[in-house]
Amino acid sequence: MDFLKGQYEKSKKERDSKRANFGTDDNVERVEVEKDKAIVEIEVSMIDEDPSNTYIFGMDNIDELVTVIEEEGFHGAIEVYKKENGRYMLASGGRRLEAYRKLRKHRIPCIILPKKETRAEEIRVLISSNTLARELTTDNWVKATQVLLGEVYTKEWQKKQHENGESGDANAACAKILGKSLSAVKRYVGLSKLDKELYVLITIPGFPATAFENVQTLSKALQRKLAKLLLVDRSLEDYVSGEYEYPLSKTDIMKTIASLKKLEQTKEIDEEAKRKSDSIKAFKNMNKNLVKIGNTIESYVLMLEEDESLLENSDTTTEDIDLLIEKLQKLKSRL
């Protein structure tokens, strides 16, 4: 299973795992109205996170956000849906909600969105609202694409589109939600199939992920070798932390990939030549063995002809015949 696919499947199983006791509207306090949307304060403990939000967008730099809220206050509101059990599901604003929890604040300003009929609609809102509200990393874009293809623009969706005379192009549908080009979405799909050791490099600030065009076609072993080469004698943490600026350009990375591809092609040619040589040797050995068997059979036939003439001799005894039978059995075992 691909590294990112394994992570995605795990997060998907957590989708409905966070459940708690029923709540009431006593946990909501109306505050103000912003842009025709009522902003209310809701108990932080009554809001459940959406696992897709955490999986796609993560919780990076929460401490920095905590400091900003402490110094400048909280502006705007997070968005939630009201659930059937009286609790609320986060629609957008996961990092702000987590910052409020760290600050041990009891209520947070919220806009309650109309409940969506399907999970697919919730995911579309989740992704579109977050992509508009913040600057995303390549990792965020890849995971957003993965969730859209896995839960919204599925094979079932494509089938229904075709039945209705529509194209059913899942990648194009993703591109529309993400506000990206079709080629960008295809690149994200390719990145999601990378080996774990290579994929994590795209989390490095400033890493030129566009250099990884079709790199998923490399063998897993070669991908791991590439990952080690691209770390340039430092650890992943050194770059992710920002302690060291990543030194390689897109051109540098593409040259390294080209060299490895050439190495793999040379290796494949050498392996094919070895397989051919081994096959020729095997054929020659088999032919040699068959010649030996043929010669042996020919000598056996001559021997048997001589033995058969003994049977016609009136002086031949029963013991002589028994010896001939034993001889035949030995010849049979040797063949």
C-alpha positions as CSV (number, residue, x, y, z in Angstrom):
1,M,0.0,0.0,0.0
2,D,1.3,3.5,-0.8
3,F,2.5,5.5,2.2
4,L,-0.1,8.4,1.8
5,K,-2.9,6.0,1.0
6,G,-2.2,4.2,4.2
7,Q,-2.4,7.5,6.1
8,Y,-5.6,8.4,4.3
9,E,-7.3,5.1,5.1
10,K,-6.4,5.5,8.8
11,S,-7.9,9.0,9.0
12,K,-11.0,7.9,7.1
13,K,-11.7,5.2,9.8
14,E,-11.6,7.9,12.4
15,R,-14.4,9.8,10.6
16,D,-17.1,8.8,13.1
17,S,-15.0,7.8,16.0
18,K,-15.3,11.0,18.0
19,R,-18.6,10.9,19.6
20,A,-19.8,12.4,23.0
21,N,-22.9,13.1,25.0
22,F,-25.9,15.0,23.6
23,G,-25.8,18.8,24.1
24,T,-28.4,21.5,24.2
25,D,-28.6,25.1,22.9
26,D,-27.6,26.2,26.4
27,N,-24.1,25.8,25.1
28,V,-24.7,28.6,22.5
29,E,-24.7,32.4,23.1
30,R,-25.5,34.8,20.3
31,V,-22.9,37.5,19.9
32,E,-23.3,39.5,16.6
33,V,-24.1,39.3,12.9
34,E,-21.4,39.4,10.3
35,K,-22.2,39.7,6.6
36,D,-25.7,38.4,7.1
37,K,-24.5,35.4,9.1
38,A,-25.2,35.2,12.8
39,I,-22.1,34.8,14.9
40,V,-22.7,32.9,18.1
41,E,-20.3,31.7,20.9
42,I,-20.4,28.0,21.4
43,E,-18.8,25.9,24.1
44,V,-15.4,24.7,22.8
45,S,-16.1,21.3,24.4
46,M,-19.2,20.9,22.2
47,I,-17.3,21.1,18.9
48,D,-16.0,17.9,17.3
49,E,-13.1,18.1,14.8
50,D,-13.5,16.7,11.3
51,P,-10.7,14.1,10.9
52,S,-10.4,15.2,7.2
53,N,-9.6,18.7,8.3
54,T,-6.8,17.4,10.6
55,Y,-5.5,15.0,7.9
56,I,-5.4,17.6,5.1
57,F,-4.4,20.8,6.9
58,G,-2.7,19.6,10.0
59,M,-2.1,21.6,13.2
60,D,1.2,23.3,12.4
61,N,2.4,26.5,14.1
62,I,-0.4,26.4,16.7
63,D,1.9,28.0,19.4
64,E,2.4,31.0,17.1
65,L,-1.3,31.3,16.6
66,V,-1.9,31.1,20.3
67,T,0.5,34.1,20.8
68,V,-1.2,36.1,18.1
69,I,-4.7,35.5,19.7
70,E,-3.3,36.4,23.1
71,E,-1.8,39.7,21.8
72,E,-4.3,40.8,19.2
73,G,-7.5,39.0,20.1
74,F,-9.7,36.7,18.0
75,H,-11.1,38.1,14.8
76,G,-13.9,36.6,12.8
77,A,-15.4,33.2,13.5
78,I,-14.9,29.5,12.8
79,E,-17.6,27.6,10.9
80,V,-19.5,24.6,12.2
81,Y,-22.5,22.4,11.4
82,K,-25.0,21.4,14.0
83,K,-25.3,17.6,14.4
84,E,-28.3,15.5,15.2
85,N,-27.1,14.8,18.7
86,G,-26.9,18.5,19.6
87,R,-23.2,18.8,19.2
88,Y,-21.3,20.6,16.4
89,M,-19.0,19.5,13.6
90,L,-16.2,21.8,12.6
91,A,-16.4,23.0,9.0
92,S,-13.4,25.3,8.9
93,G,-11.1,26.9,11.5
94,G,-9.4,23.8,13.0
95,R,-6.2,25.6,14.0
96,R,-8.1,28.4,15.7
97,L,-10.2,25.9,17.6
98,E,-7.1,24.1,18.7
99,A,-5.5,27.4,19.8
100,Y,-8.6,28.2,21.9
101,R,-8.2,24.8,23.6
102,K,-4.6,25.5,24.4
103,L,-5.7,28.9,25.8
104,R,-8.3,27.0,27.9
105,K,-11.1,29.3,26.7
106,H,-14.6,28.0,27.1
107,R,-16.4,29.6,24.2
108,I,-15.4,30.5,20.6
109,P,-17.2,32.7,18.0
110,C,-18.9,30.5,15.4
111,I,-21.0,30.7,12.3
112,I,-23.5,27.8,12.1
113,L,-23.8,26.7,8.5
114,P,-26.8,24.9,7.1
115,K,-26.4,21.2,7.5
116,K,-25.3,19.5,4.2
117,E,-27.3,16.6,2.9
118,T,-24.2,14.4,2.2
119,R,-20.7,13.9,3.5
120,A,-19.4,14.8,0.0
121,E,-20.9,18.3,0.3
122,E,-19.3,18.8,3.7
123,I,-15.9,17.8,2.3
124,R,-16.3,20.2,-0.6
125,V,-17.1,23.1,1.8
126,L,-14.2,22.1,4.1
127,I,-11.7,22.1,1.3
128,S,-12.9,25.1,-0.6
129,S,-13.2,27.3,2.5
130,N,-9.7,26.4,3.7
131,T,-8.0,26.8,0.3
132,L,-9.4,30.3,0.1
133,A,-8.6,31.3,3.7
134,R,-4.9,30.3,4.0
135,E,-1.7,29.6,2.1
136,L,-1.3,25.9,1.6
137,T,1.8,23.7,1.2
138,T,2.2,21.1,-1.5
139,D,1.5,18.5,1.2
140,N,-1.9,20.1,1.9
141,W,-2.8,20.2,-1.8
142,V,-1.8,16.5,-2.3
143,K,-3.9,15.4,0.7
144,A,-6.9,17.6,-0.3
145,T,-6.8,16.0,-3.8
146,Q,-6.6,12.5,-2.2
147,V,-9.6,13.1,0.0
148,L,-11.7,14.6,-2.9
149,L,-10.9,11.6,-5.1
150,G,-11.5,9.1,-2.3
151,E,-14.7,10.5,-0.9
152,V,-16.3,12.9,-3.3
153,Y,-15.3,12.2,-6.9
154,T,-15.4,8.4,-6.5
155,K,-16.0,5.7,-9.2
156,E,-19.6,5.7,-8.2
157,W,-19.8,9.5,-8.8
158,Q,-18.1,9.0,-12.2
159,K,-20.6,6.3,-13.1
160,K,-23.5,8.6,-12.3
161,Q,-22.0,11.4,-14.3
162,H,-21.6,9.1,-17.3
163,E,-25.2,7.9,-16.9
164,N,-26.3,11.6,-17.0
165,G,-24.3,12.2,-20.2
166,E,-21.5,14.1,-18.3
167,S,-17.8,13.6,-18.7
168,G,-17.2,12.3,-15.2
169,D,-13.6,13.5,-15.1
170,A,-12.7,13.3,-11.4
171,N,-9.4,15.1,-11.8
172,A,-11.1,18.0,-13.6
173,A,-13.8,18.2,-10.8
174,C,-11.0,18.3,-8.2
175,A,-9.2,21.1,-10.1
176,K,-12.4,23.2,-10.0
177,I,-12.8,22.8,-6.3
178,L,-9.1,23.5,-5.6
179,G,-8.8,26.3,-8.0
180,K,-5.9,24.6,-9.7
181,S,-5.0,23.5,-13.2
182,L,-5.7,19.9,-14.4
183,S,-2.0,19.3,-14.7
184,A,-1.4,20.4,-11.1
185,V,-4.0,18.0,-9.9
186,K,-2.4,15.2,-11.9
187,R,0.9,16.1,-10.4
188,Y,-0.7,15.9,-6.9
189,V,-2.1,12.4,-7.7
190,G,1.4,11.3,-8.8
191,L,3.0,12.7,-5.6
192,S,0.5,10.8,-3.4
193,K,1.9,7.5,-4.8
194,L,5.5,8.2,-3.8
195,D,7.4,6.1,-1.3
196,K,7.2,7.5,2.3
197,E,10.9,8.4,2.5
198,L,10.7,10.5,-0.7
199,Y,7.2,11.9,-0.1
200,V,8.2,13.6,3.2
201,L,10.7,15.8,1.4
202,I,7.9,17.9,0.0
203,T,7.2,19.0,3.6
204,I,10.5,20.9,3.5
205,P,9.9,24.7,3.2
206,G,10.8,25.9,-0.2
207,F,11.3,22.4,-1.6
208,P,10.7,22.4,-5.4
209,A,8.1,19.6,-5.6
210,T,7.4,20.3,-9.3
211,A,10.7,18.5,-10.0
212,F,9.0,15.3,-9.0
213,E,7.3,14.9,-12.4
214,N,6.5,11.1,-12.9
215,V,9.1,10.2,-10.3
216,Q,6.6,7.7,-8.9
217,T,7.5,5.4,-11.9
218,L,10.9,4.8,-10.3
219,S,11.2,1.6,-8.3
220,K,10.7,1.9,-4.5
221,A,14.4,1.1,-3.9
222,L,15.5,3.8,-6.3
223,Q,13.0,6.3,-4.7
224,R,14.6,5.7,-1.3
225,K,18.1,6.1,-2.8
226,L,16.9,9.4,-4.3
227,A,15.6,10.6,-1.0
228,K,19.0,10.1,0.7
229,L,20.8,11.9,-2.1
230,L,18.4,14.9,-1.9
231,L,18.9,15.4,1.8
232,V,22.4,16.4,1.0
233,D,24.1,15.0,4.1
234,R,21.6,16.5,6.5
235,S,18.5,15.2,8.3
236,L,14.9,15.9,7.3
237,E,14.4,17.7,10.6
238,D,17.2,20.1,9.9
239,Y,15.3,21.4,6.8
240,V,11.7,21.1,8.1
241,S,12.6,23.1,11.2
242,G,14.0,25.9,9.1
243,E,17.4,25.7,10.7
244,Y,18.9,25.1,7.3
245,E,17.7,26.4,3.9
246,Y,17.2,23.7,1.4
247,P,20.1,24.1,-1.1
248,L,19.0,22.3,-4.3
249,S,17.0,23.9,-7.1
250,K,14.5,22.3,-9.3
251,T,17.1,21.8,-12.0
252,D,19.5,20.2,-9.6
253,I,16.9,17.7,-8.5
254,M,15.8,16.9,-12.1
255,K,19.4,16.2,-13.0
256,T,19.7,13.8,-10.1
257,I,16.5,12.0,-11.1
258,A,17.7,11.7,-14.7
259,S,21.0,10.2,-13.5
260,L,19.2,7.6,-11.4
261,K,16.8,6.8,-14.3
262,K,19.8,6.2,-16.6
263,L,21.4,4.0,-13.9
264,E,18.2,2.0,-13.6
265,Q,17.9,1.6,-17.4
266,T,21.5,0.4,-17.5
267,K,20.8,-2.0,-14.7
268,E,17.8,-3.3,-16.6
269,I,19.8,-3.8,-19.8
270,D,22.5,-5.7,-17.8
271,E,19.9,-7.8,-16.1
272,E,18.3,-8.6,-19.5
273,A,21.7,-9.6,-20.9
274,K,22.3,-11.8,-18.0
275,R,18.9,-13.5,-18.3
276,K,19.6,-14.1,-22.0
277,S,23.0,-15.5,-21.3
278,D,21.6,-17.8,-18.5
279,S,18.9,-19.0,-20.9
280,I,21.4,-19.8,-23.6
281,K,23.5,-21.8,-21.1
282,A,20.5,-23.7,-19.9
283,F,19.5,-24.5,-23.5
284,K,23.0,-25.8,-24.3
285,N,23.2,-27.9,-21.1
286,M,19.8,-29.4,-21.9
287,N,20.8,-30.1,-25.4
288,K,24.0,-31.7,-24.2
289,N,22.1,-33.9,-21.7
290,L,19.6,-35.0,-24.4
291,V,22.5,-36.0,-26.7
292,K,23.9,-38.1,-23.8
293,I,20.5,-39.7,-23.2
294,G,20.2,-40.4,-26.9
295,N,23.6,-42.1,-27.0
296,T,22.8,-44.0,-23.8
297,I,19.5,-45.2,-25.3
298,E,21.2,-46.3,-28.5
299,S,23.7,-48.4,-26.5
300,Y,20.9,-49.9,-24.5
301,V,19.1,-50.9,-27.6
302,L,22.2,-52.7,-28.9
303,M,22.5,-54.5,-25.5
304,L,18.9,-55.5,-25.4
305,E,19.1,-56.9,-28.9
306,E,22.0,-59.1,-27.7
307,D,20.0,-60.1,-24.7
308,E,17.0,-60.9,-26.7
309,S,19.1,-63.3,-28.9
310,L,19.9,-65.1,-25.6
311,L,16.3,-65.8,-25.1
312,E,16.1,-67.7,-28.3
313,N,19.0,-69.9,-27.3
314,S,17.8,-73.3,-26.1
315,D,20.6,-73.4,-23.6
316,T,19.4,-70.3,-21.8
317,T,18.2,-71.1,-18.2
318,T,15.5,-69.6,-16.0
319,E,18.3,-68.0,-13.9
320,D,19.7,-66.4,-17.1
321,I,16.2,-64.9,-17.8
322,D,15.9,-63.6,-14.2
323,L,19.3,-61.9,-14.6
324,L,18.1,-60.2,-17.9
325,I,15.0,-58.9,-16.1
326,E,17.1,-57.5,-13.3
327,K,19.3,-55.8,-15.9
328,L,16.3,-54.3,-17.6
329,Q,15.1,-52.9,-14.3
330,K,18.4,-51.2,-13.7
331,L,18.4,-49.7,-17.2
332,K,14.9,-48.4,-16.6
333,S,15.9,-46.7,-13.3
334,R,18.9,-45.0,-15.0
335,L,16.7,-43.5,-17.7
